[in-house]
Amino acid sequence: MSCCRLETERLLLRPQDADDIPQLLPLLNDFDVSKNLSSVPHKFTAEQAREFMEKGEQDLARGEAYRFAVTRKADSAFVGGCGLRLKEDGVFEIGYWLGKPYWGLGYASEAARRVMGFAFRELKAPVLRASYFHDNPASGRVLAKLGAVPAGVEHVDCLARGHAVYCHKVVVDRENFGRRR
């Protein structure tokens, strides 16, 4: 399946490409953003971004990942990323991030809702998994708004912080998607 463009009222979610790198780097290189992501080092380089996007294209070709650039419709501003990654057990995990200037505007909920809808409708996923670090309760609220329920806790390595961080795991099933928790 080729990747698609997804729309919401205010956002366009489209395949990521190398043209996004100049807008992506300053947003991801803010420690307040990278510290909330497990696999992004603080001081993410253009070369790392290119490698990530190349891997994303390969994963997409295998149906193992769907990564979207989140942009504002009004002005095409790049605001972050949202995507799905197929885990070893066959369950998709959703992840998202926004640049700090775009926090608190509802974009994370809007983008995650649309990508979850894509997973449940087009990919026929019965359940999705997600996680968030203990000190990022805003992400927990986004997921709860979309129907997520707790599924345990664990310590997860965070490249930006350089150590493992206490992490909440959640799941959303098709039946409860969109039901605020």
N, C-alpha and C positions, 0 to 999 in steps of 0.2 A: 504494500500500500504506500503510495507516495504521500508525503506530508501535505497538509492542507493549511488553509487560512481559516481561522476561527474569529468570529466577531461577537462583541457584546455591545451594549449601548454606547460605551465610551472608548472601548479598546479594540485594537486589531492584534490578534496573535498570529504571527506568521513564522515560517521557518527562519531560524537564525542563519546569518551569513557573515562573511568576513567584513562586510561594510559596517557591521554593528560594533566592531572592536573599538574604534575611537570613542564611541559613546558609552560602551560597556565598561571599559577599564576604570575611568574615574569613579564610577558608581560602585564597582566591586572592590576597589582598592580603599574604600572607606572601611576602617576596622569595625565600625558599628554594623556594617552589612556583612562582611566576610566572617566575623566571629559567630554568626548565626548559621553558617553553612559548613557542613562537615568536610567537603572535599575541595574547598577553595582556599589556597594559601593567601595570607596577607601579603600584598605586593604581587598580585596576579599579573603576569606579563603578556604582551601581545602574542608571543610565541605560544605560551600555554593556552591562550584563548583560541588561537588557530588550531592547535592540536585537539582541543576540546570539541571544536566545531567539526573537524574532520572525523573524529570518533563518532560524533553525533550522526553524521551522514552515513557512516558504516552501520551503526546501530539501527538507524531508520530503515536502511535497505534490508536488514534482517528482521524488522518488526519488533526490535527490542527496546527502542526508545523513540520518543516524540518530544522534541525540544522546540519551544516557541519563544521568539522574541516578543515581549509585551510592549506594544507601542500605543500611544494615544492617538485616536482618530483625528482629533481637532487640529493637531499640529505635527503629527508623526514623531513626536518625542519618544525616544527609547526610554522606557521606565524600568525594565527588569526582564526576568525570564520565568517561564513556567513550563513544566514538562512531566513526562511519565517515563519511568524506567522499569523494564521487566526484570524481576528478581529471579534468582535460581529456582524458587519454588513455583514459578508461573504466575505470581501475583504482581500487578503493577504498583509501583510506588510513585506518588505525586510529590513534586517539590516545586518551590517557587521562591523568588527573591525579588525585592524592589530596591531601587536606589533610595537613599535616605530622603531626598527632596520629595519623594512620592509616597512616603509613609502617611498613614492616617486619612487617606482619601478614598478608601474602599476599593482600590485597584487590586489588592491581593485577593480579596474575596471574589471580586468580579472575574478575574483571570482564572483562579482556581475552580470556581463554579463551572466556567465554560469548558475547561480542560477535563474536569471530572465528567461532565455531560458527554463530551467526546468519548471518553473511556467507556462509559456505561452504554452509550448508544451505538457508536461506530465500532468500537473494539470488543463489545460484548463482555466487558469485564464484570464479573459478579461482585467483586470487592476490590477496594483500593486501600493501600497502606500509606501512612505518612508518619512523620516524626518532627519533633521540635525540641530545642534545648530548653531546660528548666527556666533559664533567665530570659526567655523570649515568649512571654505569655501572650503577646499580641498574635503570634502565629497560632497559638493554641485556641484563641478566640475565633480566628478565621476558620480553623478546621471544625470547631464546635458548631459554628454557624451553618456549616455545610453538612452536618449530620454525623460527624466523627464521634466515636466512642473510645474510651481508653482501652489499650491492649497491652499494657505493661510499661516497664521502664528498663533502661539499660544505660551503660556508659558508652559513648560513641566518640571516636577520635575526631578532633577538629584541627585541621591543618593550620588555620589562622591563629588559633590559641596555642597550639603546640602541645596539647594534652587532651585526654578524654574528658567529656562533659556529660553530666547527667541529662538524659534524654527521655522524653515521653513519647511512647509509640501509640498510634491511634489507627483505627480502621473505619472505613465508610462502606456500607454495602448499598447495592442498587436500590433496595426497598426504602432505606432511610436517607438516601441522598437528598440534601436540601432541607431536611427537618432539623431545625435548630435544637441543639442540645443544651 
